[in-house]
Every structure is written in C-alpha cells, then in structure tokens.
Amino acid sequence: MDFGFSEEQELLRSTARKFFENECASELVRTMMATPEGTTPEFWAKLAEQGWLGLIFPEAYGGVGLGFVDVVVLMEEMGRASMPGPYFSTVLLGGLAILEAGSEAQKKEWLPKIAAGEAKVALAWTEPSARWDAQGVTLAASASTGGFTLTGTKLFILDAHLADAVVVAARTAQGPSPEEGVSLFLVPRATKGLEVKLLPTMDQTRKLCEVTLTGVSVPAAALLGEKGKGWAPLARVVERATVALCAEMCGGAQRVLDMTTEYAKIRVAFGKPIGAYQGVKHRAADMLVEVENAKSITYYAGWAVDESAPDAALAVSMAKAYVSDAYRRVSAGGIQLHGGIGFTWEHDLHLYFKRAKSSEFTFGDATYHRERVAQLINL
C-alpha cells in the first residue's frame, strides 16, 4: 500500500494547520477550557464553515463525503492545537453512530444539523463498571406500550451536557454472548427522566458527564438499527473513534516535540544551548522515534478501517496500545527537558500532558489493548 498522503489530504493538513494557528491559539484554548461548554458559538460556527463537522458524512446528508484517512489528517492537526470542545463527541461518536446504525429518516433529520453546526450529539456507552466491551452494557431497556423504557446510569460520557440528543447503548435482552441483546437508542436531551451531571476532570479540555436515565420512555422510532443488534455498529464506531483519538494524540506529541527542540536551541546552560549536550540529544531523539512510530501505526490503522481490511481491529488495538504509552512518555520527556518552567501553569506543556493522560484511558488503556491484540491473534 502507499503510505503517502494525497495532494488533497496535504492541502487539508496545511489548511487545518493555518486555521488552528489563527483561530485556536493557546490563549483561546485556556479561555474555552475554563467554561462548561468548552467552546464558543463563534468557534463552532467556524468549524462548520470549514465543512469539518460533516467531513465524513455523505453529501446526501449535508456532509463533505471524505474518507477516514482524511479524518486522521484533520484530527492530527486538532491534537496539535489541543483543541477543546464537543467535536469528537458530536462527529466521531454520536454522529458516526447515527450514520452507522440509523434509519434513513434518522440520518436525514440529524446529520445535516450536525454538519451545519446546529445540533450536537453524544454517545452514552460506558457505565460505572468502566468496561469497554459489550459485557459492560447493562443499562436496561424494557419494552413498553409503543416503545421502550430505559433505566440505568452511564458514566464518563463526553459532552453529554451540551448534546441535543444522546445515543444510548442499552440491553434489551440477555443473549448467548454479551454482544447479543445490545440496542442503540436516540434519546432527545429534553426527554423526561434523563439527567446529566458534569464531572470534575484533570483535563479541562475534555468534559465528562454522568448520565442517569430513570424510567425514560422513548417511542419505537428512537431505536437505531435492529433491536438487539446494536453492538456491531457500535463496535465499528468505537474502532474509528479510537483511530481518530490516536491521530489526535500524534498531533499533540508532535507539538510537544517541536516545543521541546525549539527550547533546547535557545536555553543556555554553562555557556551553550542545552541541545548541544549529549543527554538532551538522546532524550530528544527517543521522543522523535516515538512520535514517528506512533504516526506510522496510526496511519496504517486509519487506512485499515477505511478499507475494511481483515486486520483492522488488530491494527486499531496495536495503534492505541502504542500511542497511549508514546504520548505520555513524550509529554513527560518534554516537561523534563524544559525543567522547572515545564511544570508551571503558564506553560502550554501542561495542556498536552493532561490531554495525554486523559486520552491514554479513553477507549481503553495500553494494557487493555495489548490483551485485545493477544486475543485477536489467538495467544
């Protein structure tokens, strides 16, 4: 396969780089992360104007109709800017879930609104058990007159407090395997019995919520896809979102490396730049190797899910396992080479280190994905 990007993808990268340098400087990031919304209406509208809110939605639904490798390119630049806000939750989780499992009517109702910046959608998947597999879905959905009644709690849900609707993974039946009996429901945020609580987080650029559903009644039309067959489309959404997260982490790691090497050129100690010392060179070289390896494995995973390659699931878990560790180590290395200034609130390094730590555990940490790799290759 060709590991190079197309001319159009390189244009997307350069356009996104310039956009975020102009519109998402660290000063704005700090302003947005200090608010419950994590974004501003003006900034969200600008993302819509660029077409990025509908990047992977077909043109028939108001999108741009690009492939998933294009998403990888864009997410890498978003990670480089440490962009806060509900883009990830709305486009790559809630929106992608509607695209994967929704009916034609549901797609036509919601996807154009998402692409235009008029609606936000969250995906309520994980629960207090903090399991990432199908066995972790225990929220009950029982049949009722004309629809279903949902009861249970979802935890660590991205941006649910901003969502106009929430895609809820619930269990409608107990099957022979945990994957059977999982259903997806599209629940409007204003539905009676649905409550959202914003949780405190270490990484303020990510807003996590607790979603409680107490006797929430939804009509049969709220069901996304077939009853009891929701795990397969949900797994596809999570695979793609995991690759997108890896791309975002690669962009953040590259930015840390850039900041660190620039600092090593201008910080003078004992009469010469610290970058002239062998110990600093070795650490910077190790960081470079980790960043490049992370990019390579992420690019392959992006291609694999885009092409529905037989080893796509394996590639995704290999990427998440490696990039989770790499971003954390690169961020820690950047702080170490900066010395005391790297620990201060005023320096941007802390934005990337905190993002590295929160992203490390999102969709499963390295240990979880190494175990998944072992299972996929029958070890």
C-alpha positions as CSV (number, residue, x, y, z in Angstrom):
1,M,0.0,0.0,0.0
2,D,1.0,3.6,-0.5
3,F,1.8,5.3,2.9
4,G,1.9,8.7,1.4
5,F,-1.0,11.2,1.6
6,S,-2.7,12.6,-1.5
7,E,-2.4,16.1,-2.7
8,E,-5.9,16.9,-1.4
9,Q,-5.0,15.4,2.0
10,E,-1.9,17.5,2.2
11,L,-4.0,20.6,1.3
12,L,-6.4,19.7,4.1
13,R,-3.5,19.4,6.5
14,S,-2.0,22.8,5.6
15,T,-5.4,24.5,5.7
16,A,-6.1,23.0,9.1
17,R,-2.7,24.0,10.4
18,K,-3.2,27.6,9.4
19,F,-6.7,27.6,10.7
20,F,-5.8,26.4,14.2
21,E,-2.8,28.6,14.4
22,N,-5.0,31.6,13.7
23,E,-8.3,30.6,15.4
24,C,-7.2,28.2,18.2
25,A,-4.2,29.7,19.9
26,S,-3.4,28.5,23.4
27,E,-4.9,31.7,24.9
28,L,-8.3,30.8,23.3
29,V,-7.8,27.1,24.4
30,R,-7.4,28.3,28.0
31,T,-10.4,30.5,27.8
32,M,-12.6,27.8,26.3
33,M,-11.5,25.0,28.7
34,A,-12.4,27.3,31.7
35,T,-16.0,27.3,30.6
36,P,-18.6,24.4,31.0
37,E,-19.2,24.5,27.2
38,G,-15.5,24.0,26.3
39,T,-16.1,26.0,23.1
40,T,-17.7,29.2,21.8
41,P,-20.6,29.6,19.3
42,E,-18.3,31.6,17.1
43,F,-15.6,28.9,17.0
44,W,-18.1,26.1,16.5
45,A,-19.6,28.1,13.6
46,K,-16.2,28.4,12.0
47,L,-15.7,24.7,12.2
48,A,-19.0,24.2,10.4
49,E,-17.9,26.8,7.7
50,Q,-14.8,24.7,7.0
51,G,-17.0,21.7,6.4
52,W,-15.3,19.7,9.2
53,L,-18.4,19.0,11.2
54,G,-19.6,17.0,8.2
55,L,-16.3,15.7,7.0
56,I,-17.2,12.0,6.9
57,F,-20.9,12.3,6.3
58,P,-22.1,11.7,2.7
59,E,-23.1,14.7,0.7
60,A,-26.7,13.5,0.7
61,Y,-26.8,14.3,4.4
62,G,-25.1,17.7,4.1
63,G,-21.6,16.4,4.6
64,V,-18.4,16.5,2.6
65,G,-18.1,12.8,1.9
66,L,-14.4,12.3,2.6
67,G,-12.8,9.1,3.8
68,F,-11.5,8.2,7.2
69,V,-7.8,8.8,6.3
70,D,-8.9,12.5,5.8
71,V,-10.3,12.4,9.4
72,V,-6.9,11.2,10.6
73,V,-5.2,14.1,8.9
74,L,-7.6,16.6,10.5
75,M,-7.6,15.1,13.9
76,E,-3.8,15.2,14.0
77,E,-3.9,19.0,13.5
78,M,-6.7,19.3,16.1
79,G,-4.4,17.4,18.6
80,R,-1.5,19.7,17.7
81,A,-3.7,22.7,18.8
82,S,-5.1,20.8,21.8
83,M,-8.5,21.9,20.6
84,P,-11.2,21.6,23.2
85,G,-14.9,21.3,22.6
86,P,-17.5,18.7,21.6
87,Y,-16.2,18.0,18.1
88,F,-15.0,14.5,19.0
89,S,-18.2,13.5,20.8
90,T,-20.6,15.0,18.2
91,V,-18.9,14.0,14.9
92,L,-16.9,10.9,15.7
93,L,-19.2,9.3,18.4
94,G,-22.8,10.5,18.3
95,G,-22.9,11.5,14.6
96,L,-21.0,8.4,13.4
97,A,-23.3,6.2,15.4
98,I,-26.3,7.7,13.6
99,L,-24.5,7.2,10.3
100,E,-23.7,3.6,11.1
101,A,-26.9,2.4,12.6
102,G,-29.6,5.0,12.0
103,S,-32.6,4.7,9.6
104,E,-32.8,6.9,6.5
105,A,-35.2,9.2,8.4
106,Q,-32.9,9.5,11.4
107,K,-29.9,10.3,9.2
108,K,-31.8,12.9,7.3
109,E,-33.1,14.5,10.5
110,W,-29.8,14.7,12.4
111,L,-26.7,14.5,10.2
112,P,-27.4,17.8,8.2
113,K,-28.0,19.6,11.5
114,I,-24.7,18.2,12.9
115,A,-22.8,19.2,9.7
116,A,-24.3,22.7,9.8
117,G,-23.3,23.2,13.5
118,E,-27.0,23.3,14.5
119,A,-27.0,20.2,16.7
120,K,-24.7,18.2,19.0
121,V,-25.0,14.5,19.8
122,A,-23.2,12.5,22.5
123,L,-22.7,8.7,22.8
124,A,-23.6,7.2,26.1
125,W,-21.8,3.9,26.1
126,T,-19.7,3.2,29.2
127,E,-21.1,2.6,32.7
128,P,-19.8,2.6,36.3
129,S,-18.1,-0.7,35.7
130,A,-15.8,1.2,33.4
131,R,-15.7,-1.8,31.0
132,W,-15.1,-1.1,27.3
133,D,-16.5,-4.4,26.0
134,A,-20.1,-5.5,25.4
135,Q,-20.3,-7.0,28.9
136,G,-20.1,-3.5,30.3
137,V,-23.5,-2.6,28.8
138,T,-26.1,-3.4,31.5
139,L,-28.5,-0.4,31.3
140,A,-31.9,-1.9,30.9
141,A,-34.3,-1.2,28.1
142,S,-37.6,-2.9,28.6
143,A,-40.4,-3.0,26.1
144,S,-43.4,-0.8,26.9
145,T,-46.5,0.4,25.2
146,G,-45.4,1.8,21.9
147,G,-41.8,1.9,22.7
148,F,-39.2,1.2,25.4
149,T,-38.3,2.3,28.9
150,L,-34.7,2.9,29.8
151,T,-33.3,2.8,33.3
152,G,-29.7,2.9,34.5
153,T,-26.6,5.1,34.6
154,K,-23.9,5.9,32.1
155,L,-20.6,7.3,33.2
156,F,-17.6,9.2,31.7
157,I,-19.8,10.4,28.7
158,L,-18.1,13.1,26.6
159,D,-20.0,16.3,26.4
160,A,-23.5,15.0,27.2
161,H,-24.3,18.3,28.9
162,L,-24.1,20.0,25.6
163,A,-25.9,17.4,23.5
164,D,-29.3,17.9,21.8
165,A,-29.6,14.2,21.8
166,V,-27.8,11.2,23.3
167,V,-27.2,7.8,21.6
168,V,-27.7,5.4,24.5
169,A,-26.4,1.8,24.4
170,A,-28.8,-0.4,26.4
171,R,-29.5,-4.1,26.9
172,T,-32.9,-5.3,25.5
173,A,-32.1,-9.0,26.1
174,Q,-29.6,-11.4,27.5
175,G,-28.1,-13.5,24.7
176,P,-25.7,-16.4,24.5
177,S,-22.9,-13.8,24.2
178,P,-22.5,-10.3,25.7
179,E,-22.6,-8.8,22.2
180,E,-26.2,-10.1,21.6
181,G,-29.0,-8.1,23.0
182,V,-27.4,-4.7,22.9
183,S,-29.5,-2.0,21.3
184,L,-29.0,1.7,20.5
185,F,-31.5,4.4,21.2
186,L,-31.5,8.0,20.1
187,V,-32.9,10.0,23.1
188,P,-33.5,13.7,22.9
189,R,-31.8,15.6,25.7
190,A,-35.0,17.1,26.9
191,T,-36.7,13.7,27.5
192,K,-38.2,13.4,30.9
193,G,-36.1,11.3,33.3
194,L,-32.8,11.9,31.6
195,E,-30.4,13.8,33.8
196,V,-26.9,14.9,33.1
197,K,-24.2,15.9,35.7
198,L,-20.9,17.4,34.7
199,L,-18.0,15.7,36.4
200,P,-14.7,17.3,37.5
201,T,-11.7,16.2,35.4
202,M,-8.0,16.6,35.3
203,D,-8.0,17.5,31.7
204,Q,-10.3,20.5,31.4
205,T,-10.3,20.4,27.6
206,R,-12.4,17.2,27.9
207,K,-15.8,17.5,29.5
208,L,-17.1,14.2,31.0
209,C,-20.6,13.6,32.4
210,E,-22.7,11.2,34.3
211,V,-26.0,10.4,32.5
212,T,-28.8,9.0,34.6
213,L,-31.9,7.6,33.0
214,T,-34.8,7.0,35.3
215,G,-37.8,5.4,33.6
216,V,-37.1,7.2,30.4
217,S,-39.8,6.5,27.9
218,V,-38.9,6.5,24.2
219,P,-41.0,5.6,21.2
220,A,-40.1,2.6,18.9
221,A,-38.8,5.1,16.4
222,A,-36.0,6.0,18.8
223,L,-34.3,2.7,18.1
224,L,-31.2,3.0,16.0
225,G,-30.9,-0.1,13.8
226,E,-32.2,-3.5,14.7
227,K,-33.3,-4.4,18.2
228,G,-30.6,-6.5,19.9
229,K,-28.1,-5.9,17.1
230,G,-26.6,-2.7,18.2
231,W,-23.2,-3.9,19.2
232,A,-21.8,-4.5,15.7
233,P,-22.4,-0.9,14.6
234,L,-21.3,0.4,18.0
235,A,-18.0,-1.5,17.7
236,R,-17.4,0.0,14.2
237,V,-18.0,3.5,15.7
238,V,-15.6,2.8,18.5
239,E,-12.9,1.4,16.2
240,R,-13.0,4.6,14.1
241,A,-13.1,6.9,17.1
242,T,-10.2,5.1,18.6
243,V,-8.1,5.7,15.5
244,A,-9.2,9.3,15.4
245,L,-8.1,9.7,19.0
246,C,-4.7,8.1,18.2
247,A,-4.3,10.7,15.4
248,E,-5.2,13.5,17.8
249,M,-2.6,12.1,20.2
250,C,0.0,12.0,17.5
251,G,-0.6,15.7,16.7
252,G,-0.2,16.6,20.4
253,A,3.0,14.5,20.7
254,Q,4.5,16.2,17.6
255,R,3.7,19.6,19.1
256,V,5.4,18.7,22.4
257,L,8.5,17.6,20.4
258,D,8.5,20.8,18.4
259,M,8.3,22.9,21.6
260,T,11.0,20.9,23.3
261,T,13.5,21.0,20.4
262,E,13.0,24.8,20.0
263,Y,13.5,25.3,23.7
264,A,16.7,23.2,23.6
265,K,18.1,25.5,21.0
266,I,17.6,28.7,23.0
267,R,18.0,27.6,26.6
268,V,21.6,28.2,27.5
269,A,23.4,26.4,30.4
270,F,27.1,26.5,31.2
271,G,27.8,28.7,28.1
272,K,26.0,26.7,25.4
273,P,22.5,25.7,24.4
274,I,21.2,22.6,26.3
275,G,20.6,20.9,23.0
276,A,24.3,20.6,22.5
277,Y,24.6,18.2,25.4
278,Q,24.5,14.5,24.7
279,G,22.0,13.6,27.3
280,V,19.5,16.1,25.9
281,K,20.1,15.0,22.3
282,H,19.5,11.3,23.3
283,R,16.2,12.1,25.0
284,A,15.0,14.3,22.1
285,A,16.0,11.5,19.7
286,D,14.0,9.0,21.7
287,M,11.0,11.3,21.6
288,L,11.3,11.7,17.8
289,V,11.4,7.9,17.3
290,E,8.2,7.5,19.5
291,V,6.4,10.2,17.6
292,E,7.3,8.8,14.2
293,N,6.4,5.3,15.2
294,A,3.1,6.5,16.6
295,K,2.2,8.2,13.4
296,S,3.1,5.2,11.3
297,I,1.0,2.8,13.2
298,T,-1.9,5.2,13.4
299,Y,-1.8,5.9,9.6
300,Y,-1.9,2.2,8.9
301,A,-4.9,1.8,11.3
302,G,-6.7,4.7,9.6
303,W,-6.2,3.1,6.2
304,A,-7.2,-0.4,7.6
305,V,-10.6,0.9,8.9
306,D,-11.2,3.0,5.8
307,E,-10.7,0.0,3.6
308,S,-12.4,-2.5,6.0
309,A,-9.1,-4.6,5.9
310,P,-9.2,-8.0,7.6
311,D,-6.7,-6.9,10.2
312,A,-8.5,-3.6,11.0
313,A,-9.4,-4.5,14.6
314,L,-5.9,-5.7,15.3
315,A,-4.4,-2.6,13.7
316,V,-6.6,-0.4,15.9
317,S,-5.6,-2.0,19.1
318,M,-2.0,-2.1,18.2
319,A,-2.1,1.7,17.5
320,K,-4.0,2.5,20.7
321,A,-1.6,0.4,22.8
322,Y,1.5,2.1,21.4
323,V,0.2,5.6,21.1
324,S,-1.2,5.7,24.6
325,D,2.3,5.0,26.0
326,A,4.1,7.1,23.5
327,Y,2.1,10.3,24.0
328,R,2.5,10.0,27.8
329,R,6.3,9.4,27.6
330,V,6.8,12.2,25.0
331,S,4.9,14.7,27.2
332,A,6.8,13.7,30.3
333,G,10.0,14.0,28.4
334,G,9.1,17.4,27.2
335,I,8.5,18.6,30.7
336,Q,11.7,17.1,31.9
337,L,13.8,18.8,29.2
338,H,12.1,22.1,29.9
339,G,12.9,21.8,33.6
340,G,11.1,23.9,36.2
341,I,9.3,26.1,33.6
342,G,7.6,23.0,32.2
343,F,5.7,22.4,35.5
344,T,4.2,25.9,35.6
345,W,0.5,26.6,34.8
346,E,1.7,29.4,32.4
347,H,3.5,27.0,30.1
348,D,1.4,25.2,27.5
349,L,3.1,21.8,28.1
350,H,0.7,21.1,30.9
351,L,-2.2,21.2,28.4
352,Y,-0.6,18.4,26.4
353,F,0.4,16.3,29.4
354,K,-3.1,16.4,30.8
355,R,-4.5,15.6,27.4
356,A,-2.1,12.7,27.1
357,K,-3.2,11.3,30.4
358,S,-6.9,11.5,29.7
359,S,-6.6,10.1,26.2
360,E,-4.5,7.3,27.5
361,F,-7.5,5.8,29.2
362,T,-10.2,6.8,26.7
363,F,-11.4,3.7,24.8
364,G,-9.1,1.5,26.9
365,D,-5.5,2.0,28.0
366,A,-2.5,0.2,26.6
367,T,-2.9,-2.8,28.9
368,Y,-6.5,-3.4,27.7
369,H,-5.5,-3.1,24.0
370,R,-2.4,-5.4,24.4
371,E,-4.7,-8.0,25.9
372,R,-7.1,-7.5,22.9
373,V,-4.2,-7.9,20.5
374,A,-3.3,-11.2,22.2
375,Q,-6.9,-12.4,21.9
376,L,-7.1,-11.4,18.2
377,I,-4.0,-13.4,17.3
378,N,-5.2,-16.3,19.5
379,L,-2.4,-16.2,22.1
